[in-house]
Amino acid sequence: MAFDLPLGPVMLDLEGDTALTVGDKKRLQHPLVGGVILFSRNYAHRDQLGALTRQIHALRSPPLLVAVDQEGGRVQRFRHGFTSLPCAREYGELYDQDPAAGLETAHRMAAIMASELMTVGVDLSFAPVLDVAQAASEVIGDRAFHSDPHVVSRLADAFVSGMGEAGMAAVGKHFPGHGGVSGDSHICLPCDHRTLTDLQTCDLVPYRDLVDRLGGVMTAHVLFDAVDEHTPTYSRRWINDVLRGELGFTGVVFSDDLMMQGADTVHDIVDRARTALDAGCNMLLVCNDLSSVDRILSSLQAPMDLLSYEWWSNLRQPVA
């Protein structure tokens, strides 16, 4: 019988590759856990993946969220047996030739992506990427739809509609934008020196346009030093004042992986978790370091208002 526990604020990966270990089951039943993120190593074939997600969902009531990065292009965790998805730039290039065809293709491929995942029990794909492509950004590159923020909004809107048509909520990333820096936040802390006014006319445009259509937003590990001394994951200025206040976002705020080098402005992992929650993040990704997950689960005291299933329910009620 599944444990009756509200969803907690930690999303973690698994110790086991293609099936849950005893350690996995123990962690996933911890009250602070709310979800699981899967990687390529967790996938052998579709039947195996479906069995794994059923195992995960059966542990808790309400069931834990199961997520993956399945954007397309170079970020597609499940490949064999799944449709090969184009990178976001291809939709933008098609849009430049034929706007209607670009929008229709983005909608159709997003619907295929979401439908295939939901068939095997995956609740969320962290998509679409809302970053605006700029020459400086090598790490985002072809993951961005376009260099024009208004075109990014149009293509992302079509993509979100396709996901919603299939029954999956969209999670836009990486707020407020990763497209203006050359550094990769997996291995360094990129710094973007633009002002908030600069960002409002560029990177924030897709968030403003899609604010009522996103179930979630994922923060960027980028320092915008002209706006705040803290990166968005640790910043009340960015999350509460800009995202929730100025833009009016009411969905779930996910941190990007707290084990990335860009998150190391707060050095201790438990302090990272506490600081991100205090800043306004609702779900914390902690990936590929289960010892750090265990430290968080044994040390963190989360406010009870973060442990409410109703808070997460819009992730299972997408906007088509």
Steps between C-alpha positions, in 0.01 A plus 500: 500500500626849413596736780269802532745791493477846343766584246820649640740748340787268395529339157780244479641239265522127563768271637378219277523525125200317360316400820468632854744384764418461867679830559290670232177384658609629840596842362186536292283440804663787688252787564735758349505325162256608232637368175751300300702611199603229256807486278612293201646239735149433632375394157549165328172464309144626523361205698777532757443875532127452548567244773743739672257792503224271631733400785563864581136607480386207716713606797308813599153654494482749337761347267843652467564709189722330241692738273761492225681738265353409161533830312628351178827541314799439727281494812284191456552238770288224344581425136463141383129429470410870520455752221820689420418860590658797324690764690309822568704696245356288218151628582635854488671445166179355358305795643729742316411326172132437575360623834188281487707189431740582784216541747317189384814288520585624850145419614499156338840390624427620854177300500690191382769550764250542783275217385787253474623588848159485664438159343793364704405687817724806485313805631724788391757592242696811599408691186482730315825693514403871505855632474559753224783396269793739495843469343673479837310192616668177398344284770145594400568531128257289299289429809343848452221556250619835366693823557180709488323475839159550340560206266614296802163584659302391195684172452499425872127570514445246223725252681314551829168449321625172355611377839168603654305327225674179602425566867841620622578829675787713372801611704681798344873539554745654588354804680572784445721392208818305429541621143715807565807328648772282354571297814342165578342507847568127535871583536520869595296798616416711192449872557263714292555875550179622338253714692146398585376740232718323243362164608139621497526581131669170412533192722192565714268546200416126465429472873272803491317366194459144632458568873145360509586194293792353694449250781857553613811710451860388558759750623839565342831480682615830347601811693332819379718733704324820389173367643590305813803365683345151505434264212127450420484167685598677822334835431175633645546794266478274197243248621264700719538854363550438127358155418207493740452874558568680171418210266223346712616138479300269730644158410782288638856634513764229447865558571743375242722224639654619828806283433601711198806720538290811440310422823821503706466864605354335811756234587329252732229291335259525793547878502437502124168324554399730785600813310315395184182423697527827688537686169176350372592178317237229551679194362874444526684280252793313655659267246781246479610527862289286731720573800399865465136398465529300821651800681211719387238244600654457845556872565242708321189622674257622235204723583179302488345727240753364252377147562154545351374287213270782390810711433617248241161413350534741207789285373237234434250748354676644193374791293434378145 
